[in-house]
């Protein structure tokens, strides 16, 4: 009965439903290099969510942390404030440069970066074994079980995963996605955290899960800037520029200082396990 559903194979089917995603993932470093500027601008006001997520983890001042898929340091920076050392692994050189700049601005030097795809990294050669590993919204792999198995091998004590619970995009985000790319975009997305928990269970890892609410606040100088960032993040076609601009003109609110802001409420999940 345990193998009526092979959760990892079902995950692969969801992954394969998007040929465009598979194309980008052949060179994720280049894909995220193109998006780094927009991503950094969009996440600059999400410190509250990062602090919320770091606060859920059982961390010790002596810990070494592996942040897999660290991006521009959204979690690496607050982690570095709490532990002995952080290793930030990401395939994008541009993202890691932004991470270094964020660390420097925070007066932190207890970190190192590793530019690599997680699929290619070898534990013990490219990355040392750490006390704790973190993977926040960075599990977009074809073979999820292989990625999770490597994370488990890379730690002495615990692994913390952050992912979506239920639908990731709001109704207005789905409407924009459909207007730009047509129907079917949501169906090609990744499954939610329950798939991850079930893959782990079939691997023999009984993980815990915590579902929580988070408000992601985005700040922009103008609707045009918001539209340009969204288009860059989603590789939108050039002829969709006006559709995207009208969307942000409608949803953004003045922040009282000449700029604009928008808050997205999301339901998310932390999946974690500890090792004996």
N, C-alpha and C positions, 0 to 999 in steps of 0.2 A: 504493500500500500504506500510505502514511503516514496516510491519512485513513479507514482502515477503521473506526477508533474515534475519535469526536470526544469527547475527554476532558472538555471544558468542558460539552458538552451532557449527557453522562452524569452529571456533577456536578449539573447543574440538576435532573435527574430524581430524584436522591437528596434534594436540597433540597425538591422539591415533594412528596415522600412524606410530609411532616409539615405539614399545614395549620396546626397550632398554632404551629409554628416560624415559618411565613410571617406569621402574625398578629402575633406578638411582634416580628418584625423590621421591621414597618411603623413601629414606634416603639420602637427598642431603648433609647433613653434612658430612657423611662418604665419599661420592663421591668427594666433594671438599677438604676434608682433604687430600685425595690421590693426588690431583692435585695442592695443595697450593704452593709447591716449584716451580713447573714448571710455574705456573701462575704468581707468583711474579717475577721470572726471566724474563718472557716474557713481563711484563708490566712496568718494571723499567724505560724504556725510553719513556713512553707514557705521560709524564708530560705535554707536549704541548697540547695534545688532551684534557686532564683533565682541564687544564686552559681555553681552548677554550670553553668547555661545561659549566664550572662554570661561565664564563663570560657572557653567554647567560641568566642566571637566574637573576631575580629581587630580590636581597638579601639586607638585612639591618643588620647593626652591632649588633642589639639587637635580631636578630632571633635565634630561636632554630630550628635545622634541624634534621629530621629523614631520615637517609640514609638506605633504605630498600634493602637488598641484597648488603651490603657494600663491601663484599669481603675483599681484603687486604688493603683497604683504598685509592684506586686510586682517588676517588672523595672526600672521607671524609677528607683527609689531606688538600687539597686546600680549602675546605669548612670551615674547622675549623679556617683557617687563616682569614676568612672574617666575621664570625658570632660569637654569644655569646657561643653557645654550639651545639655539634653534638652528636646524638645517632646513633651508627652504629649497625644495626641488620643484622645478618647472621647466617645460621645454622651450619657453619663450625668453630670449635674451632681453627683449624690451621690457617685459614684465619684471624680470629680476632686477633690471636697472632701476625701475620705479620702486621696487621693494627696498633696494639699497638706499635710495634717496629718502624714503619714509623712515628707515631705521636711523639714518644720519640726522634727520630733522628731530627725531625723538631722543637723540643722544644715546643711542644703543649701538654696541659693537659686538655683542655676544651672539653672533650669527655667522653662518656661512651659506653660500648658495651653490647649488648643483644644477647646471643646465642639462636636462636629459628628459626623454620620454620615460614614464614609469615602466612601460612595457620592456624597455631596453636596459634599464638600470639593474645592476647585479648587487644584491646585498652582500656586504663584505668586501666589495671592490669599489663600487661607485658611491655607496652609502654605508655607513657603519650601522650596527644595531643600536637603537636608541631606547630610552625608557618608555616613551610614548610616541605614537604616530597619530596624526590628524589628517583627514582628507575631507575638505569642505567643498561640496558641489564639484568635485573633481574626479568622479568615478565613471565618466563617460567612455568606458572601454567596451570593446566587442566581447572579450572574455572576462566578465566580471569576477568569476571565481578565481582565475589566475591572479588578477590584481589584488584581490583580498588575501589570497594565500601568501603573496609576497609581503603585504603589509604585516600580516601576522608574524612572518619570519623576521621582520625588521625591528621587532620590539621585544623588550623584556617584560613590560607590565601591562600596557593597555593600548587599545586602538579606539579612536573616536571618529565617527563618520557623520557628516551633516548632509542632509538631502531633503527633498520636498515631501510633504505629506498631502496626499490628494493632488489636485491640479495645481501646477506651479503658477500658471498665468491666470490673471484675473479675467473677468468677462470682457473688459474693455481691451486688454492686451490680446486676447484671442481674436476679437473683432479686427484689430489692426493687422494681426498676423494673416488673417484670412483675406483682408482687403489687399494686402501687398503680395501674398504668395498663393492665394487661392485656398480652397478647402483641403483639409487633410494634414495641415501642419501640426495640429495638436496631437493627432493620432500617431504621428511619427516621433513624438517625444519619448523620453525615457519613462519607465514605470516609477512608481513612488517607492518609499522606503520599505514597504512590506516585501517587495521583491528582494531587496538587499538582505533583509532579515531571513527570508526563506532560503536564499542562496547560502548564507552562512550556516543555517541549520543543516542543510544537506551536506555541508562540509564538516559537520560535527562541532560547530561553534554555536553555542546557545547565547545569543546576544540579547542585551537589554535595549529598550527603546523609550525615548521620551519625546512626545509630541508637544510643540509649543507654538506660540503666536509671536510674530515679529513684524515690526513696521519699518520698511525700507524707505528712507527719505532721500529723494533725488533733488539736487539743486542745479539750476541752469541760469545763464545770463539772458536767454531768450528762447522762444519756441523754435526758432531756426537752429539754435545750438542743440536743443534736445532732439530735434529731428535728425540732425547730422550725426549725433552720437548713436541714436537708435539704428540708423541706416548702416553705419559702420559696424556696429556690433552684430547685425543680422545679415550682412552682405546683401542688402536690399538693392533691387535693380534701380537704375538711374531714373526711369520713368515713374517711379513711385514716390519721388521726392515731395510732390505737392500733397499726396494722400497723407504722408507721414506728418508733414508740417501742419496740416489742418487738424489732425488728431491731437497734436500737442498744443496747438493754439486753443483747442477746446478744453483740455483737461488740466493744463497748468494753472496754478494760482499765484498771484503776485505775493512776494514775500515781504513787502513793505520797504525794501531797500533798493528797488529798481530791478531786482531779479525775480526768478520764478521758482516754485518748488512743487513737488508732487510726492505723495506718500502712498506706497503700496503695502497693503496688509497681507501677509502670507502666513500660511500654516506650514511648519517645517518639522523635521524630526532629527534627533540625535540618536544614532545607533552605536552601541559600544559594547566591548567585551574586555575582560581582564584575563590575564594568564596566571596560572599557579606558579 
